[in-house]
């Protein structure tokens, strides 16, 4: 089976959006002590819609778990 060239590009774009979400979350969580940003704030920081975040993470707890796995 031959893989379409667009498949690889789409996978790279998908991973880039996931990383952009995680990067935005890190920036917001580290901005102030005891600051707990909302998904709306994370989406705005990542310049994505809140719905896009839900395409990658079931909820904020899963996003936080991904951040912890990334740091580990």
C-alpha positions as CSV (number, residue, x, y, z in Angstrom):
1,X,0.0,0.0,0.0
2,X,1.4,3.4,-1.0
3,X,1.1,6.2,1.6
4,X,-0.2,9.5,0.2
5,X,2.2,12.4,0.6
6,X,-0.5,14.4,2.3
7,X,-0.9,11.8,5.0
8,X,2.6,12.5,6.4
9,X,2.0,16.3,6.1
10,X,-1.3,16.0,8.0
11,X,0.3,13.9,10.7
12,X,3.1,16.5,11.1
13,X,0.5,19.3,11.3
14,X,-1.5,17.4,13.9
15,X,1.6,16.8,16.0
16,X,2.5,20.5,15.7
17,X,-0.9,21.6,16.9
18,X,-0.7,19.2,19.9
19,X,2.7,20.6,20.7
20,X,1.4,24.2,20.3
21,X,-1.3,23.4,22.9
22,X,1.2,21.9,25.3
23,X,3.6,24.9,24.8
24,X,0.8,27.3,25.5
25,X,-0.3,25.5,28.6
26,X,3.3,25.5,29.9
27,X,3.5,29.3,29.3
28,X,0.3,29.9,31.2
29,X,0.9,27.5,34.1
30,X,4.3,29.1,34.7
31,X,3.2,32.7,34.4
32,X,2.1,33.0,38.0
33,X,2.3,30.9,41.2
34,X,-0.9,29.0,41.8
35,X,-2.4,30.1,38.5
36,X,-4.8,27.6,36.9
37,X,-5.6,28.7,33.4
38,X,-8.9,27.6,31.7
39,X,-9.0,25.7,28.5
40,X,-10.3,28.9,26.9
41,X,-7.2,30.7,28.0
42,X,-4.9,27.9,26.8
43,X,-6.7,27.9,23.4
44,X,-6.3,31.6,23.1
45,X,-2.6,31.4,23.9
46,X,-2.2,28.6,21.3
47,X,-4.2,30.6,18.8
48,X,-6.6,27.7,18.4
49,X,-10.2,27.2,19.2
50,X,-11.3,25.5,22.4
51,X,-12.9,22.7,20.3
52,X,-9.5,22.0,18.8
53,X,-8.1,21.3,22.2
54,X,-10.8,18.6,22.7
55,X,-9.6,17.0,19.4
56,X,-6.3,16.3,21.2
57,X,-7.2,16.0,24.9
58,X,-10.4,14.6,26.5
59,X,-10.3,17.3,29.2
60,X,-7.9,19.5,31.1
61,X,-6.8,16.6,33.3
62,X,-5.6,14.7,30.2
63,X,-3.8,17.8,29.0
64,X,-2.1,18.1,32.4
65,X,-1.2,14.4,32.2
66,X,0.4,15.0,28.8
67,X,2.4,17.9,30.2
68,X,3.7,15.6,33.0
69,X,4.6,12.9,30.6
70,X,6.4,15.4,28.4
71,X,8.5,16.6,31.3
72,X,9.3,13.1,32.5
